[in-house]
Amino acid sequence: MNEPVLLTGAGGAVGEAILGGLEDDYEWKLMFHSPPVEEPDHDYVVGDVSDDEDVRAAVEGVGAIIHLAGDPRPDAPWNSVLANNIDGTQKMYEAAVDEGVERFVYASSNHAVGAYEDERKPDLYRTHDDFRLDGSEFPRPGNLYGVSKATGEIIGRYYHDEYGIDVCNVRIGNLTKGHPPIDYERGQAMWLSYRDCAHIHERALLADYDFEIVYGISDNDRKYYSIERAKEVLGYEPQDNSAHFDGEERVADPT
C-alpha cells in the first residue's frame, strides 16, 4: 500500500492495539479527538469527526481508512452517538468518496447484536454450538450505542453499493491487553487480544473482498460469535484463546 492509512480514534484502546502491532509496516496518518500526550512519529491531525473540515483534512492524501472514532460508551446518550458515531461516520465516507479512497474498515461492535444475548441468558456462554452469530443475522442492538454501530454498517452498505468502496465491518468484541477478563465468562467468550486485533485489521486492509461483516474476537473455546467468515474472506489467523489463561498467567496450549 503506497498511500498512508488513516487511523481515526488513534488515541483509544483499539488504535493502541493496531499501532502496537502494525506501526512499522505502514505509513500512517492519525486522527485524534484531543491533542496526544506524546508527539506521534506519524503525520496526524486533531479534530472532530462531526466537523466537515476536520474530516476532509484527515482524509486528504490517504489510500485507506480504518475508522475507529466515536463515542465508545455503551450507555452513551442519543445526541452523542448521533453526532459522533452516525453523522461522523457518514462524513468520513463522504470524504472518502471525494478523495478516491477505495477501502474503508469500520470498527463496529458486538453491541450491534447485543439483544441476542439478552434472549439467551443465563446459559448463553455455556451452550454455544447451536448459537453462533456469523454476521448474516439482522442487527439487534441492545442500546443506543449498538444502534449507532448497526447504522454505521448500513451506511457502509450504501457507500459500497453506490460508489464501489470496499467495506469491512469488524464487530469488535471485548478487547483487553495482556490477558482476558478474569472471572467474567461473557468477557472471555468475546475476548479479542491486542495482537489478534492488529492482525484482523491488517487482513481487512489487505484481503480481497467487496462488503463484509465479520466478528473480531480471538479463537476462544467459549464463543458464540463465529470467526469462520473472517478466516475465509480475510485470511484471519488468530493466535490467542481465552481458555489458555489461568488467572493472569498464560498456560500452555494443551494441543
C-alpha positions in Angstrom: 0.0 0.0 0.0 1.7 3.1 -1.3 -0.5 5.8 0.3 -0.9 6.4 4.0 -3.6 4.6 6.0 -5.8 6.9 8.0 -6.5 5.7 11.6 -9.2 7.7 13.3 -9.7 7.4 17.0 -6.0 6.7 17.2 -5.8 7.5 20.9 -8.2 4.7 22.0 -7.5 1.1 23.0 -8.2 -0.3 19.6 -5.9 2.3 18.0 -3.2 1.4 20.5 -3.6 -2.3 19.6 -3.4 -1.7 15.9 -0.4 0.6 16.1 1.3 -1.6 18.6 1.2 -4.5 16.1 1.4 -2.7 12.7 3.1 0.7 13.3 6.3 -0.2 11.4 4.5 -1.9 8.5 2.6 1.0 7.0 2.7 4.7 6.6 0.1 6.1 8.9 -2.0 9.3 9.2 -3.6 9.5 12.6 -6.7 11.4 13.8 -7.1 12.3 17.4 -10.1 13.9 19.1 -7.7 15.6 21.6 -4.0 16.5 21.3 -1.9 13.4 22.0 0.1 13.4 25.2 3.2 12.4 23.3 4.2 13.6 19.8 3.4 10.8 17.4 6.0 9.5 14.9 3.4 9.9 12.1 1.5 12.6 10.4 -1.5 13.4 12.4 -4.5 15.8 12.8 -6.6 16.8 15.8 -10.2 17.2 15.0 -13.8 16.2 15.4 -15.4 13.6 13.1 -18.7 15.6 13.2 -16.9 18.6 11.6 -16.7 18.5 7.8 -13.5 20.5 7.6 -11.7 18.3 10.2 -12.8 15.2 8.4 -11.6 16.4 5.0 -8.3 17.4 6.4 -7.9 13.9 7.9 -8.8 12.1 4.7 -6.7 14.2 2.4 -3.9 12.1 0.8 -4.8 8.7 2.2 -5.4 5.5 0.4 -7.4 3.5 3.0 -9.3 4.3 6.2 -9.6 2.4 9.5 -12.4 4.3 11.2 -12.5 3.8 15.0 -13.5 7.3 16.2 -16.8 7.8 18.0 -18.3 7.7 21.4 -17.5 4.2 22.7 -19.7 4.2 25.8 -22.4 1.5 25.9 -24.6 4.0 27.8 -23.9 6.9 25.5 -26.9 9.2 25.0 -28.6 9.7 21.7 -27.3 13.2 21.0 -23.7 11.9 21.3 -24.0 8.7 19.2 -26.0 10.7 16.6 -23.3 13.3 16.2 -20.1 11.3 16.8 -21.0 7.8 15.6 -23.6 8.2 12.9 -23.1 11.6 11.4 -19.4 11.3 11.9 -19.2 8.0 10.0 -21.3 9.4 7.1 -19.0 12.4 6.9 -16.0 10.1 6.8 -17.5 8.0 4.0 -18.4 11.2 2.0 -14.9 12.5 2.3 -13.5 9.1 1.3 -15.6 9.2 -1.9 -14.3 12.7 -2.7 -10.7 11.7 -2.0 -11.0 8.5 -4.1 -10.4 6.1 -1.2 -11.1 2.6 -2.2 -11.0 0.7 1.2 -12.9 1.5 4.4 -12.5 -0.6 7.5 -15.2 0.2 10.1 -15.0 -0.5 13.8 -18.4 -1.9 14.5 -19.2 -3.7 17.8 -20.8 -6.8 19.3 -23.3 -4.2 20.7 -24.9 -4.1 17.2 -26.3 -7.5 18.0 -26.4 -7.2 21.8 -30.1 -8.0 22.2 -29.5 -11.6 21.0 -27.5 -12.1 24.3 -30.4 -11.0 26.4 -32.7 -13.6 24.8 -30.4 -16.5 25.6 -29.2 -15.6 29.2 -28.3 -17.2 31.5 -27.0 -20.2 29.6 -25.6 -18.3 26.6 -22.0 -18.6 27.5 -22.2 -22.4 28.3 -24.0 -23.7 25.2 -22.5 -22.2 22.1 -22.7 -24.7 19.3 -26.3 -24.0 18.5 -26.0 -20.3 18.8 -23.1 -18.8 16.9 -23.8 -15.5 15.1 -21.9 -15.2 11.8 -22.7 -11.7 10.5 -25.5 -12.8 8.3 -28.1 -12.2 11.0 -30.1 -8.9 11.2 -28.7 -6.3 13.6 -30.4 -6.4 17.0 -28.8 -3.7 19.2 -29.4 -3.7 22.9 -28.5 0.0 23.5 -28.2 3.3 21.6 -24.5 2.7 21.1 -25.4 -0.5 19.3 -28.0 1.3 17.2 -25.2 3.7 16.1 -22.9 0.8 15.2 -25.6 -1.0 13.2 -26.3 2.2 11.4 -22.7 2.6 10.6 -22.7 -0.8 8.9 -25.8 0.2 6.9 -24.1 3.5 5.9 -21.2 1.4 4.6 -23.5 -0.8 2.7 -24.8 2.3 0.9 -21.4 3.7 0.1 -20.2 0.3 -1.2 -23.3 -0.1 -3.5 -23.3 3.5 -4.7 -19.6 4.2 -5.0 -17.8 0.8 -5.1 -15.8 1.3 -1.9 -14.6 -2.0 -0.4 -16.0 -2.1 3.1 -15.2 -4.4 6.0 -17.2 -4.0 9.2 -15.4 -5.6 12.2 -17.7 -6.3 15.1 -15.2 -5.9 17.8 -15.6 -8.0 21.0 -14.0 -7.4 24.4 -10.6 -6.0 23.7 -8.2 -6.2 26.7 -4.5 -6.0 27.0 -2.3 -8.9 28.2 -5.0 -11.4 29.2 -8.7 -11.9 29.0 -11.1 -10.6 31.8 -10.7 -12.6 34.9 -13.8 -14.4 36.4 -16.0 -12.8 33.7 -17.4 -15.5 31.4 -19.1 -13.1 29.0 -15.9 -11.2 28.5 -13.9 -14.4 28.0 -16.4 -15.6 25.3 -16.0 -12.4 23.3 -12.3 -11.7 24.1 -10.1 -10.1 21.5 -6.4 -9.9 22.3 -4.2 -7.0 21.2 -2.2 -9.0 18.7 -5.3 -10.6 17.2 -6.9 -7.1 16.9 -3.9 -5.8 15.0 -3.9 -8.9 12.8 -7.6 -8.8 11.8 -7.3 -5.1 10.9 -4.3 -5.8 8.8 -6.1 -8.6 7.0 -9.0 -6.2 6.4 -6.5 -3.8 4.8 -5.0 -6.5 2.5 -7.7 -9.1 1.7 -9.8 -9.2 -1.5 -13.5 -8.6 -0.7 -16.4 -6.3 -1.5 -18.7 -5.8 1.5 -18.2 -7.8 4.6 -19.4 -8.1 8.2 -17.0 -10.2 10.4 -16.6 -10.7 14.1 -13.4 -9.5 15.8 -12.7 -12.0 18.6 -9.8 -14.3 19.3 -10.2 -18.1 18.8 -11.7 -18.7 22.2 -13.0 -22.1 23.2 -16.1 -20.3 24.6 -17.6 -18.3 21.8 -21.0 -17.6 20.3 -19.7 -15.3 17.5 -18.3 -17.2 14.6 -15.0 -16.2 13.2 -15.2 -18.5 10.2 -16.2 -15.7 7.8 -13.1 -13.7 9.0 -10.9 -16.7 8.4 -12.4 -17.5 5.0 -12.6 -14.0 3.5 -9.9 -12.1 5.3 -7.4 -14.9 5.9 -7.7 -14.1 9.7 -5.5 -16.5 11.7 -6.0 -15.6 15.4 -3.2 -16.7 17.8 -4.9 -16.3 21.2 -7.6 -18.2 23.1 -9.1 -17.0 26.4 -9.1 -20.7 27.6 -5.3 -20.7 27.6 -5.1 -18.3 30.5 -5.4 -19.2 34.2 -5.9 -16.1 36.3 -3.3 -13.6 35.0 -0.8 -16.2 33.8 -0.7 -17.8 30.4 -0.8 -21.6 30.5 0.5 -23.9 27.8 -1.8 -24.7 24.8 -2.9 -28.3 25.5 -2.7 -29.1 21.8 
